[in-house]
Amino acid sequence: MYFRRIRKGDMVMEEKRSHLFANFIVRAVVGAALIFFVNEFLSSQGIAVRVGLNPWTILTSGILGTPGVALLYGISFYGIM
């Protein structure tokens, strides 16, 4: 694939894209792990709120990071009220 080399500061655009993609993957993996462990913790405390691990929740955590996971749990808590 052809990418134009446009300099923005010291970073070449290809490098910026790869950093954004790697950042997204890291946030998605950390978000999925966080969802898993928070689901387990809430289950052990007897709280019946769960966020499913599916492509939409992983996409949300990949784009928004930890605040996105908090948003998912906020929506779930609001749904049971």
Secondary structure, DSSP 8 states (H G I E B T S, - for coil): ------EETTEEHHHHHHHHHHHHHHHHHHHHHHHHHHHHHHHHTT-------SHHHHHHHHHH-HHHHHHHHHHHHHHH-
